[in-house]
Amino acid sequence: MLLPGRLLRMLLLLAMLRRLLDVLPLGLLLVLLVVLILLFGLLLLLSMLLFVCALSLLLLLILVVLFLSLLLLLLSMLLFVCALGLLLLLILVVLFLSLLLLLLSMLLFVLALGLLLLLILIVLFLSLLLLLRSMLLVLLTLLLGVLLWLCLSMLLLRRLSMLLLLLLLWLIFLLCEARNNGSERKKEYCRSETSKCFH
């Protein structure tokens, strides 16, 4: 049956110690024992120091890892906050631009509507002016017609009045002639009567 390697080594070490105890005197053996105890204590101290160093290095490594992870977390949070801020800024810029475009489109619509209304008013004003011009032309033609008719009627009335005046003069002449004739007859009658009276 094969023994494990450690157990075999320990047995060999014990066998060597037994031979040394048989060969060496007691004083030397005590000195050797003290040296071995000191060496064992030194080894124990070195092992404890190595353990403390390894533990401190492990703690330092853990602290460094924690610090780096915390730093990475802070950087990631900072990047997230920056990205969120940039996203919000981009959204605000897009909203502002969309509102600006909406206002510009509304302003252009109002301007176009105003220009259309102004054009309609100008067209209505021009059509009203043309209507007034045509009405004035009609009125002028009517006035000219009335004036022409009045002139013609005045000419006709003048001629008629001249004719009536001539007729009136002729009638007056006739009346005067008849009167003259009547007065001459009366004179002749008076003469004849006076002559009769005298006779």
Secondary structure, 3 states (H helix, E strand, C coil): CCCCHHHHHHHHHHHHHHHHHHHCCHHHHHHHHHHHHHHHHHHHHHHHHHHHHHHHHHHHHHHHHHHHHHHHHHHHHHHHHHHHHHHHHHHHHHHHHHHHHHHHHHHHHHHHHHHHHHHHHHHHHHHHHHHHHHHHHHHHHHHHHHHHHHHHHHHHHHHHHHHHHHHHHHHHHHHHHHHHHHHHHHHHHHHHHHHHHHC
